[in-house]
Amino acid sequence: MDQEVLKVEELCIHIHSEDRDYPVVEHVSFEVLPEHTLCIVGESGCGKTMTALSIMGLLPPNASASGKVIFKGQNLLELEKEQIRRIRGKEISMVFQDPLTSLNPVLTIFEQIREIFEAHDPIPSHLLENRVVEVLQEVSIPDAQHKVHAYPHQLSGGMRQRVLIGMALALGPTLVIADEPTTALDVTIQAEILELFNCLKKEKGLSAIYITHDLSVVSEVGDEILIMYAGMVVEKGPKYQILTDPAHPYTQGLLKSSPSYEKRGRPLPFIPGNVPSPEEKGKGCPFYPRCELSKRECEISLPPITSLGPGHVVRCWEIRR
């Protein structure tokens, strides 16, 4: 197997309140291989974004992480703030979900991209504007010479998302994390952004983590899939394996509830209930209240991870029966 670009081992994240600590991510492990895309899939509240923020060193002040996040031989969780700042944006970058709130509304696009170069790779001032224009041209923004002096509100949603992608790739990172970058866009623009993301990833030889709740997106961008539920990994494996032969009831439910052309005119199945909050989780499988296959064992005891084949693992008592 190729040497992984990123290796996460037993990652745990806790939120600290006045009276107690709440686990929001528990014992998550995965690898990202060179030039591969790992898709992290799950509903809102499953811990996907918190996992990404821990890699970037951007957890909120009331959160802490333990375990290992190994990148280029270093455990990122052990680095000082200044050390992680030198890596963040240059070697590992992130595309956030909502471009309108991610971009500073009172700075032009030029001023915001300029800050990236000033922080990591200073360029002589007489060359800087041309380099910033090149960043916008790489993400197929038309009339980049003029758009570079626009404010975020003067650009469409698709253009703003292209700007964020350009900013994330400006310094040639090894790994890029995309946190649901097409959620706020209409279907046509979503397709354009996905195509752009795929083309740039292949052209630059990048590795990526793509966070989404949409399994139709996974089929377009992913190589491996990691399914998270209530802060835990419930299934992980190659894309074709997960999409064609899902093992965990939660993965099966997500696939059944995904709209498709074949399901037109018929009511979509859905998973009843909601993801439990951290304080509501019991000792057993967190999915058991919503699972059609749950037994008493599921309520009282957390199932271990079981291997189903090369690279394919699942956390479910039903698989072990």
Secondary structure as UniProt FT lines:
FT   STRAND          6..16
FT   STRAND          21..32
FT   TURN            34..35
FT   STRAND          37..41
FT   TURN            44..45
FT   HELIX           48..56
FT   TURN            61..62
FT   STRAND          63..71
FT   TURN            72..73
FT   STRAND          74..75
FT   HELIX           76..78
FT   HELIX           81..87
FT   TURN            89..91
FT   STRAND          92..95
FT   HELIX           99..102
FT   TURN            105..106
FT   HELIX           109..120
FT   HELIX           125..138
FT   TURN            139..140
FT   TURN            142..143
FT   HELIX           144..147
FT   TURN            148..149
FT   HELIX           152..154
FT   HELIX           157..169
FT   TURN            170..171
FT   STRAND          175..179
FT   TURN            181..184
FT   HELIX           187..204
FT   STRAND          207..212
FT   HELIX           215..221
FT   STRAND          224..229
FT   TURN            230..231
FT   STRAND          232..238
FT   HELIX           239..244
FT   HELIX           249..256
FT   HELIX           261..263
FT   TURN            264..265
FT   HELIX           278..280
FT   TURN            286..287
FT   HELIX           288..290
FT   TURN            292..293
FT   HELIX           296..300
FT   STRAND          305..309
FT   TURN            310..311
FT   STRAND          312..315
FT   HELIX           317..320
//
